[in-house]
Amino acid sequence: MTAPDRQDFRTEVRDWCAAHVPTTWRSEQTGVSDETFVAFQKAWFAELHAAGYAVPHWPAEWGGGMSVADQVVLYQELAAHDAPRLVLPFVSIHHAASTLFAAGTDEQRRRHLPAICDGEIWCQGFSEPGAGSDMAALSTTARKVGDSYVVNGQKLWASGAAHADWCLLLARTDPDAPKRRGISYFLLDMRTPGVEVRPIRQATGESHFCEIFLSDVVIPAENLVGPENEGWRVAQETLGAERGMTMLELAERLGHAGFPWLVDLCGRAGADGTRPLDDAVVADRLACLETELTGLRALCAAFVADDNPGPADASIVKLYYSELLQRMTDFGADVAGLGGQTALRKPMSSGWESGSWVLDFIGSWEWTIPGGTSEIQRTIIGERGLGLPREPQAAK
């Protein structure tokens, strides 16, 4: 599309946001019950979907088809208007959808993609107590019995599993094969007998992550995604959804919400009339963070516009965002004063930056772990991006 066309679309989104983004959602979503959070998220998703803004990255025949340039504009304007994030449907519209588009059957797509647009919620059952960064070490088993698989095992750190209808599940179907070649990928109905979900209370007081226990859970063979024992390959499609537009959206939110709040925080006068911003060290830190943030936003924009990104580009974006988020929220906790140290609640539909700086800093550590830890991202950058020799333990 031409630049004038994109300006017209920006105006369209800007006008829509002015009319539809609830201005009081942060206060109304702070400290609410799970039921209220779920209802709000589903209602907000439905409103975005009615406008054509909920799944712009999907193919046109499934309700998307928006150009990359317009998707950039959409996420920039949603961030600029401080719109609530789609927290609850995130796995559904990104991970589940990308998996179904890349490896699902026509029947699986017809069954689930319209249901996702109607509010079907998904979670992801990949990590286990002994298989986090080394996900291929998973031990959950799926044994073929007739036209079904019987699954036993445990999954950990499943975001939103307490509210999920379906789960993207990895299980070992060939215990004798090399660990990446004996894994299969399944679609699990969370209402199946033998599925037990236990929320995990986090340091922030939230229970977003969950454990999933699977005891003789029967999954029909029709819910297998891709060939048996090829689940590792399919999982790469799922994990790839954590990059690209999702990172651009997060970067824009950090620029339009997190950083301006930080500047405002430093500009407030304390009881003695002084402001943190008057301190040269504080001003210098803000300038450094703004420079880094400008670089992050440019990096994300370049990444989504590149039709042929480099083998380590996604890792660079993920590493840069997660560690900048950590530095920014850490600084916010430093200058927030006593009030920042005693805030015990944050709005549940916010991004990773909510203005409750200590809680945000604690939560920021999550981003340096899932989807590959910072150490793993650096290894990928070194080996695939810079062509450095593999570490001896990685070569075995």
C-alpha positions as a printed NumPy array, in Angstrom:
array([[  0.   ,   0.   ,   0.   ],
       [  1.118,   3.554,  -0.544],
       [  1.987,   5.947,   2.244],
       [ -1.255,   7.989,   1.825],
       [ -3.289,   4.798,   2.112],
       [ -1.557,   3.936,   5.368],
       [ -2.213,   7.452,   6.672],
       [ -5.902,   6.954,   5.957],
       [ -5.794,   3.676,   7.859],
       [ -3.974,   5.339,  10.753],
       [ -6.733,   7.916,  10.956],
       [ -9.334,   5.135,  10.869],
       [ -7.677,   3.252,  13.738],
       [ -7.093,   6.453,  15.696],
       [-10.761,   7.392,  15.442],
       [-11.834,   3.873,  16.404],
       [ -9.571,   3.885,  19.458],
       [-10.89 ,   7.264,  20.568],
       [-14.421,   5.865,  20.434],
       [-13.855,   2.345,  21.783],
       [-10.846,   2.114,  24.124],
       [-12.245,   2.253,  27.669],
       [-10.456,   5.098,  29.444],
       [-10.966,   3.699,  32.952],
       [ -9.976,   0.079,  32.264],
       [ -6.751,   0.234,  34.284],
       [ -8.44 ,   1.216,  37.526],
       [-11.366,  -1.116,  36.89 ],
       [ -9.097,  -4.078,  36.128],
       [ -6.824,  -3.677,  39.156],
       [ -7.313,  -6.372,  41.765],
       [-10.341,  -7.932,  40.063],
       [-11.386, -11.581,  40.302],
       [-10.447, -14.126,  37.66 ],
       [-14.056, -14.209,  36.474],
       [-14.127, -10.438,  35.926],
       [-10.769, -10.551,  34.123],
       [-11.91 , -13.336,  31.789],
       [-15.194, -11.578,  31.013],
       [-13.387,  -8.311,  30.258],
       [-10.818,  -9.985,  28.01 ],
       [-13.463, -11.842,  26.025],
       [-15.553,  -8.698,  25.603],
       [-12.53 ,  -6.665,  24.465],
       [-11.514,  -9.392,  22.021],
       [-15.046,  -9.445,  20.573],
       [-14.955,  -5.661,  20.116],
       [-11.614,  -5.803,  18.312],
       [-12.824,  -8.713,  16.194],
       [-15.96 ,  -6.818,  15.141],
       [-13.705,  -4.006,  13.899],
       [-11.397,  -6.411,  12.036],
       [ -8.488,  -5.727,  14.414],
       [ -8.277,  -8.94 ,  16.473],
       [ -6.488, -11.288,  14.036],
       [ -4.988,  -9.034,  11.335],
       [ -2.046, -11.413,  10.859],
       [ -4.276, -14.346,   9.816],
       [ -4.871, -15.108,   6.105],
       [ -7.719, -13.175,   4.515],
       [ -9.923, -16.253,   4.126],
       [ -9.906, -16.676,   7.888],
       [-10.66 , -13.068,   8.8  ],
       [ -7.239, -11.438,   8.557],
       [ -5.267, -10.434,   5.482],
       [ -4.049,  -7.062,   6.715],
       [ -0.777,  -5.908,   5.149],
       [  2.347,  -5.812,   7.296],
       [  2.469,  -2.025,   6.954],
       [ -1.086,  -1.687,   8.268],
       [ -0.45 ,  -4.137,  11.089],
       [  2.43 ,  -1.908,  12.194],
       [  0.09 ,   1.092,  12.161],
       [ -2.574,  -0.845,  14.072],
       [ -0.247,  -1.863,  16.904],
       [  1.282,   1.598,  17.096],
       [ -2.124,   3.232,  17.507],
       [ -3.423,   0.656,  19.996],
       [ -0.293,   1.261,  22.072],
       [ -0.541,   5.049,  21.735],
       [ -4.156,   4.951,  22.965],
       [ -3.244,   2.631,  25.861],
       [ -5.658,  -0.06 ,  24.72 ],
       [ -5.893,  -3.186,  26.902],
       [ -3.71 ,  -6.072,  25.778],
       [ -5.209,  -9.344,  24.567],
       [ -3.662, -11.36 ,  27.381],
       [ -6.093, -14.276,  27.612],
       [ -6.461, -14.988,  23.834],
       [ -2.726, -14.515,  23.132],
       [ -1.878, -18.219,  22.75 ],
       [ -5.093, -18.787,  20.789],
       [ -4.623, -16.136,  18.12 ],
       [ -0.856, -16.504,  17.785],
       [  0.487, -19.925,  18.817],
       [ -2.549, -22.094,  18.122],
       [ -3.425, -20.325,  14.897],
       [  0.12 , -20.353,  13.492],
       [  0.379, -24.077,  14.263],
       [ -2.916, -24.858,  12.537],
       [ -2.042, -22.759,   9.495],
       [  1.371, -24.397,   9.118],
       [  0.661, -28.033,  10.014],
       [ -3.02 , -28.566,  10.821],
       [ -5.478, -30.479,   8.671],
       [ -8.339, -28.75 ,   6.882],
       [-10.729, -30.268,   9.401],
       [ -8.66 , -29.006,  12.352],
       [ -8.617, -25.508,  10.877],
       [-12.374, -25.526,  10.17 ],
       [-13.057, -26.754,  13.681],
       [-10.87 , -24.396,  15.667],
       [-10.15 , -21.147,  13.81 ],
       [-13.779, -19.903,  13.793],
       [-14.088, -21.077,  17.414],
       [-11.041, -18.99 ,  18.378],
       [-12.717, -15.946,  16.834],
       [-15.794, -16.791,  18.917],
       [-13.719, -16.814,  22.119],
       [-12.154, -20.294,  22.371],
       [ -9.135, -20.054,  24.718],
       [ -5.923, -22.071,  24.324],
       [ -2.886, -22.771,  26.47 ],
       [  0.454, -24.397,  25.69 ],
       [  1.681, -27.652,  27.243],
       [  5.367, -27.756,  26.299],
       [  7.586, -27.239,  29.366],
       [  7.926, -29.813,  32.147],
       [  9.682, -29.91 ,  35.537],
       [ 12.692, -31.578,  33.87 ],
       [ 12.321, -30.026,  30.42 ],
       [ 12.383, -26.253,  30.393],
       [ 15.171, -24.736,  28.323],
       [ 15.933, -28.248,  27.069],
       [ 12.37 , -28.819,  25.941],
       [ 13.313, -31.907,  23.908],
       [ 13.995, -33.707,  27.209],
       [ 10.259, -33.916,  27.927],
       [  9.027, -37.159,  29.465],
       [  5.248, -36.946,  29.08 ],
       [  4.236, -40.043,  27.095],
       [  1.537, -40.719,  24.513],
       [  0.868, -44.406,  23.835],
       [ -1.121, -45.374,  20.744],
       [ -4.163, -47.5  ,  21.61 ],
       [ -6.486, -48.168,  18.69 ],
       [ -7.629, -44.84 ,  17.214],
       [ -6.458, -42.835,  20.221],
       [ -3.415, -41.941,  22.293],
       [ -3.261, -42.378,  26.053],
       [ -1.224, -39.602,  27.643],
       [  0.478, -39.494,  31.039],
       [  2.749, -36.836,  32.455],
       [  3.011, -33.309,  33.8  ],
       [  3.344, -29.892,  32.19 ],
       [  4.588, -26.717,  33.85 ],
       [  4.378, -22.933,  33.299],
       [  1.253, -23.245,  31.13 ],
       [  0.048, -19.644,  30.802],
       [ -3.691, -19.219,  31.289],
       [ -4.349, -22.952,  31.559],
       [ -6.914, -22.41 ,  34.323],
       [ -9.178, -20.697,  31.77 ],
       [ -8.26 , -22.688,  28.657],
       [-10.623, -24.775,  26.543],
       [ -7.835, -26.454,  24.539],
       [ -4.101, -27.084,  24.874],
       [ -1.205, -27.402,  22.421],
       [  0.503, -30.508,  23.797],
       [  3.855, -32.164,  23.165],
       [  4.312, -35.793,  24.248],
       [  6.82 , -38.551,  23.557],
       [  5.46 , -41.263,  21.261],
       [  8.738, -43.107,  20.616],
       [ 10.868, -43.479,  23.763],
       [ 13.659, -45.201,  21.816],
       [ 14.153, -42.5  ,  19.186],
       [ 16.615, -39.593,  19.56 ],
       [ 14.863, -37.123,  21.825],
       [ 13.865, -34.605,  19.13 ],
       [ 12.598, -37.35 ,  16.813],
       [ 10.29 , -39.21 ,  19.178],
       [  7.93 , -36.331,  20.016],
       [  4.408, -35.842,  18.653],
       [  2.136, -32.796,  18.699],
       [ -1.49 , -32.974,  19.865],
       [ -4.567, -30.8  ,  20.32 ],
       [ -5.932, -31.565,  23.789],
       [ -9.477, -30.786,  24.891],
       [ -8.982, -29.524,  28.467],
       [-12.362, -31.007,  29.482],
       [-11.065, -34.544,  28.861],
       [-11.175, -36.831,  31.935],
       [ -7.774, -37.126,  33.599],
       [ -6.737, -33.485,  33.044],
       [ -6.037, -31.561,  36.261],
       [ -4.935, -27.915,  36.325],
       [ -3.267, -26.338,  39.36 ],
       [ -2.538, -22.585,  39.322],
       [  0.923, -21.512,  40.515],
       [  1.003, -18.477,  42.787],
       [  3.757, -16.168,  41.563],
       [  5.927, -13.637,  43.363],
       [  3.676, -10.852,  42.009],
       [  0.624, -12.423,  43.66 ],
       [ -0.873, -13.496,  40.336],
       [ -1.518, -17.082,  39.253],
       [ -1.134, -16.732,  35.507],
       [  1.052, -19.841,  35.198],
       [ -0.27 , -23.32 ,  35.895],
       [  0.717, -26.953,  36.204],
       [ -1.175, -29.526,  34.134],
       [ -1.322, -33.135,  35.335],
       [ -2.288, -35.794,  32.773],
       [ -3.474, -39.183,  34.016],
       [ -4.517, -41.681,  31.317],
       [ -5.858, -38.846,  29.186],
       [ -7.329, -40.135,  25.905],
       [ -6.693, -37.994,  22.818],
       [ -8.308, -39.056,  19.507],
       [ -5.795, -39.708,  16.722],
       [ -7.576, -37.047,  14.644],
       [ -6.117, -34.486,  17.08 ],
       [ -2.547, -35.334,  16.092],
       [ -0.913, -32.365,  14.32 ],
       [  1.52 , -33.366,  11.61 ],
       [  3.004, -36.882,  11.356],
       [  3.607, -38.982,  14.443],
       [  7.094, -38.364,  15.909],
       [  7.431, -35.086,  13.96 ],
       [  6.162, -32.883,  16.773],
       [  9.471, -31.108,  17.292],
       [  9.307, -29.697,  13.763],
       [  5.691, -28.591,  14.262],
       [  6.607, -26.973,  17.586],
       [  9.017, -24.644,  15.801],
       [  6.021, -23.134,  14.001],
       [  4.384, -22.529,  17.374],
       [  7.461, -20.944,  18.921],
       [  7.969, -18.768,  15.863],
       [  4.702, -17.002,  16.721],
       [  6.418, -15.386,  19.718],
       [  8.417, -13.168,  17.39 ],
       [  7.503, -10.748,  14.614],
       [  4.337,  -8.748,  15.156],
       [  3.968,  -9.806,  18.769],
       [  7.373,  -8.311,  19.563],
       [  6.587,  -5.153,  17.614],
       [  3.392,  -4.705,  19.629],
       [  5.272,  -5.164,  22.916],
       [  7.995,  -2.728,  21.841],
       [  5.428,  -0.094,  20.9  ],
       [  3.679,  -0.512,  24.251],
       [  6.99 ,  -0.081,  26.033],
       [  7.527,   3.132,  24.084],
       [  4.027,   4.582,  24.43 ],
       [  3.235,   3.467,  27.974],
       [  6.224,   2.313,  30.013],
       [  8.732,   5.008,  29.125],
       [  6.375,   8.038,  29.291],
       [  5.204,   6.855,  32.714],
       [  8.827,   6.597,  33.786],
       [  9.518,  10.163,  32.652],
       [  6.376,  11.358,  34.439],
       [  7.427,   9.519,  37.589],
       [ 10.826,  11.209,  37.541],
       [  9.198,  14.602,  36.98 ],
       [  7.051,  14.494,  40.113],
       [  8.149,  16.548,  43.102],
       [  8.54 ,  14.797,  46.43 ],
       [  7.634,  16.095,  49.877],
       [ 10.786,  18.216,  49.891],
       [  9.964,  19.756,  46.508],
       [ 12.774,  18.01 ,  44.642],
       [ 12.324,  15.806,  41.598],
       [ 14.346,  12.748,  40.557],
       [ 14.622,  14.333,  37.101],
       [ 16.738,  17.13 ,  38.611],
       [ 19.442,  14.564,  39.355],
       [ 21.991,  14.358,  36.532],
       [ 22.378,  10.597,  36.991],
       [ 18.611,  10.065,  36.629],
       [ 18.461,  12.276,  33.535],
       [ 21.359,  10.35 ,  32.011],
       [ 19.672,   6.992,  32.684],
       [ 16.464,   8.215,  31.051],
       [ 18.384,   9.368,  27.991],
       [ 20.101,   5.986,  27.729],
       [ 16.8  ,   4.111,  28.066],
       [ 15.143,   6.306,  25.442],
       [ 18.026,   5.641,  23.05 ],
       [ 17.758,   1.903,  23.63 ],
       [ 13.987,   2.026,  23.188],
       [ 14.311,   3.883,  19.894],
       [ 16.707,   1.191,  18.723],
       [ 14.346,  -1.594,  19.809],
       [ 11.373,  -0.121,  17.954],
       [ 13.449,   0.346,  14.804],
       [ 14.795,  -3.203,  15.102],
       [ 11.296,  -4.674,  15.44 ],
       [  9.969,  -2.638,  12.508],
       [ 12.854,  -3.788,  10.318],
       [ 12.366,  -7.405,  11.387],
       [  8.665,  -7.574,  10.477],
       [  9.331,  -5.833,   7.144],
       [ 12.061,  -8.325,   6.166],
       [ 10.76 , -11.159,   3.988],
       [ 13.939, -13.157,   4.577],
       [ 15.246, -12.514,   8.115],
       [ 18.576, -13.89 ,   9.225],
       [ 18.81 , -17.128,  11.232],
       [ 19.433, -15.272,  14.494],
       [ 17.302, -12.151,  13.959],
       [ 14.367, -13.427,  16.031],
       [ 16.721, -14.207,  18.917],
       [ 18.242, -10.724,  18.729],
       [ 14.795,  -9.115,  18.984],
       [ 13.703, -11.345,  21.853],
       [ 16.929, -10.835,  23.817],
       [ 16.947,  -7.077,  23.259],
       [ 13.312,  -6.61 ,  24.343],
       [ 13.419,  -8.852,  27.405],
       [ 16.581,  -7.334,  28.863],
       [ 15.57 ,  -3.741,  28.073],
       [ 12.233,  -4.409,  29.8  ],
       [ 14.16 ,  -5.649,  32.804],
       [ 16.454,  -2.612,  32.899],
       [ 13.574,  -0.16 ,  32.493],
       [ 11.387,  -1.68 ,  35.204],
       [ 14.401,  -1.998,  37.505],
       [ 15.047,   1.729,  37.119],
       [ 11.367,   2.448,  37.731],
       [ 11.547,   0.494,  40.996],
       [ 14.646,   2.524,  41.973],
       [ 12.967,   5.916,  41.58 ],
       [  9.372,   5.04 ,  42.525],
       [  9.871,   5.723,  46.226],
       [  8.023,   4.037,  49.074],
       [  4.73 ,   4.021,  47.182],
       [  6.285,   1.969,  44.419],
       [  7.624,  -0.558,  46.906],
       [  4.263,  -1.145,  48.563],
       [  1.993,  -1.482,  45.502],
       [  0.562,  -4.985,  45.701],
       [ -1.779,  -5.026,  42.695],
       [ -1.59 ,  -4.181,  39.003],
       [ -4.175,  -4.104,  36.2  ],
       [ -4.542,  -7.631,  34.844],
       [ -5.09 ,  -6.587,  31.22 ],
       [ -1.959,  -4.449,  30.993],
       [  1.261,  -5.232,  29.215],
       [  4.439,  -6.147,  31.017],
       [  4.695,  -2.503,  32.05 ],
       [  1.793,  -1.33 ,  34.217],
       [  3.294,   1.471,  36.306],
       [  3.432,  -0.733,  39.431],
       [  7.185,  -0.711,  39.073],
       [  8.298,  -3.286,  41.636],
       [  5.7  ,  -5.795,  40.46 ],
       [  6.657,  -5.022,  36.871],
       [ 10.339,  -5.599,  37.662],
       [  9.603,  -8.944,  39.312],
       [  7.433,  -9.902,  36.333],
       [ 10.081,  -8.809,  33.82 ],
       [ 12.231, -11.788,  34.771],
       [  9.635, -14.018,  33.141],
       [ 10.577, -12.64 ,  29.747],
       [ 14.22 , -13.695,  30.028],
       [ 13.175, -17.351,  30.467],
       [ 10.217, -18.555,  28.288],
       [ 10.672, -19.043,  24.57 ],
       [ 14.353, -19.698,  25.207],
       [ 16.396, -18.146,  28.009],
       [ 18.738, -15.219,  27.405],
       [ 21.644, -17.676,  27.545],
       [ 20.08 , -19.773,  24.791],
       [ 19.382, -16.68 ,  22.68 ],
       [ 23.028, -15.638,  22.969],
       [ 24.108, -19.108,  21.909],
       [ 21.855, -18.925,  18.851],
       [ 23.155, -15.46 ,  17.983],
       [ 26.746, -16.621,  18.324],
       [ 26.414, -19.885,  16.419],
       [ 23.793, -19.084,  13.772],
       [ 24.253, -15.336,  13.458],
       [ 28.005, -14.925,  13.861],
       [ 29.086, -18.378,  12.725],
       [ 31.034, -19.127,  15.893],
       [ 31.902, -22.768,  16.639],
       [ 29.382, -24.704,  18.721],
       [ 30.105, -25.266,  22.374],
       [ 31.441, -28.759,  23.052],
       [ 28.42 , -29.801,  25.128],
       [ 26.043, -28.626,  22.408],
       [ 27.837, -30.698,  19.784],
       [ 27.306, -34.003,  21.584]])
